[in-house]
Amino acid sequence: MYVDVYGTRLWITLLLLMVLSLTDGYLTLLLIDNGLVYEANPIMAAYADFGSLSFIAMKTLMTTASILLLCLFHSFPAARISLFLSIVMYTLVIAFELQILYRHSLSW
């Protein structure tokens, strides 16, 4: 029998990862719709071509699956490192997207 106890810190971290992922998805769609960027990931670009709902649904599904794996293996160092790096990378991507939006808004 496999029983694990998940602490509040882990739940907050996983929730933060989900919020960052959805924020990235929203900002990505906003930037694509305004013609400022294109989706570099060919799989996600295909879903973006089908519409915003399919893009967000697939992003949510992929993020949820990743979070589930990170939660199950949270006691392994590789999972902890992956979780930390995921949060850092999403934060940097969102900062970059916000910078693009800010620069574009100044030129209007």
C-alpha positions as CSV (number, residue, x, y, z in Angstrom):
1,M,0.0,0.0,0.0
2,Y,1.4,3.4,-1.0
3,V,0.4,6.2,1.3
4,D,1.9,9.7,1.1
5,V,1.2,12.8,3.0
6,Y,1.5,16.1,1.1
7,G,2.3,19.2,3.0
8,T,0.9,22.7,2.6
9,R,4.2,23.9,1.1
10,L,4.0,21.4,-1.7
11,W,0.3,22.2,-2.5
12,I,1.1,25.9,-2.6
13,T,4.0,25.3,-4.9
14,L,2.0,23.1,-7.2
15,L,-0.8,25.7,-7.3
16,L,1.7,28.4,-8.1
17,L,3.0,26.3,-11.0
18,M,-0.6,25.9,-12.3
19,V,-1.3,29.6,-12.0
20,L,2.0,30.5,-13.8
21,S,1.1,28.0,-16.6
22,L,-2.3,29.4,-17.1
23,T,-1.0,33.0,-17.0
24,D,1.6,32.1,-19.6
25,G,-1.2,30.5,-21.7
26,Y,-3.4,33.7,-21.5
27,L,-0.5,36.0,-22.3
28,T,0.6,33.8,-25.2
29,L,-2.8,33.9,-26.7
30,L,-3.0,37.7,-26.2
31,L,0.3,38.2,-27.9
32,I,-0.6,35.8,-30.8
33,D,-3.9,37.5,-31.3
34,N,-2.2,40.9,-31.6
35,G,0.3,39.5,-34.0
36,L,3.3,40.2,-31.7
37,V,4.5,36.6,-31.4
38,Y,3.9,33.1,-32.8
39,E,3.8,29.9,-30.9
40,A,7.2,28.2,-31.3
41,N,6.1,24.8,-30.0
42,P,4.5,23.1,-33.0
43,I,2.2,21.0,-30.9
44,M,0.8,24.0,-29.0
45,A,0.7,26.0,-32.3
46,A,-1.6,23.4,-33.8
47,Y,-4.0,23.8,-30.8
48,A,-3.8,27.5,-31.1
49,D,-4.9,27.2,-34.7
50,F,-8.0,25.4,-33.5
51,G,-8.8,28.3,-31.1
52,S,-8.2,29.7,-27.7
53,L,-10.3,27.1,-25.9
54,S,-8.4,24.1,-27.4
55,F,-5.1,25.8,-26.7
56,I,-5.9,26.5,-23.0
57,A,-7.5,23.0,-22.6
58,M,-4.3,21.3,-23.9
59,K,-2.0,23.5,-21.8
60,T,-4.1,22.8,-18.7
61,L,-4.1,19.1,-19.5
62,M,-0.3,18.9,-20.0
63,T,0.4,21.0,-16.9
64,T,-2.0,19.0,-14.8
65,A,-0.3,15.7,-15.9
66,S,3.1,17.2,-15.1
67,I,2.0,18.5,-11.7
68,L,0.5,15.0,-10.9
69,L,3.9,13.4,-11.6
70,L,5.8,16.0,-9.7
71,C,3.4,15.5,-6.8
72,L,3.7,11.7,-6.8
73,F,7.5,11.9,-6.9
74,H,8.0,15.0,-4.7
75,S,10.4,13.2,-2.4
76,F,12.9,12.6,-5.2
77,P,15.6,15.2,-5.8
78,A,15.0,15.3,-9.5
79,A,11.3,16.2,-9.0
80,R,12.2,18.9,-6.6
81,I,14.7,20.4,-9.0
82,S,12.2,20.1,-11.9
83,L,9.6,21.9,-9.8
84,F,11.9,24.7,-8.9
85,L,13.2,25.1,-12.5
86,S,9.7,25.0,-13.9
87,I,8.6,27.9,-11.6
88,V,11.8,29.9,-12.5
89,M,11.3,29.3,-16.2
90,Y,7.6,30.2,-16.2
91,T,8.4,33.4,-14.2
92,L,11.0,34.4,-16.8
93,V,8.7,33.6,-19.7
94,I,5.9,35.6,-18.2
95,A,8.3,38.5,-17.5
96,F,9.3,38.4,-21.1
97,E,5.7,38.4,-22.3
98,L,4.9,41.3,-20.1
99,Q,7.9,43.2,-21.5
100,I,6.6,42.6,-25.0
101,L,3.2,43.9,-24.1
102,Y,4.6,46.9,-22.3
103,R,6.9,47.8,-25.3
104,H,4.1,47.4,-27.7
105,S,1.7,49.5,-25.7
106,L,4.2,52.4,-25.7
107,S,4.3,52.4,-29.5
108,W,0.5,53.0,-29.9
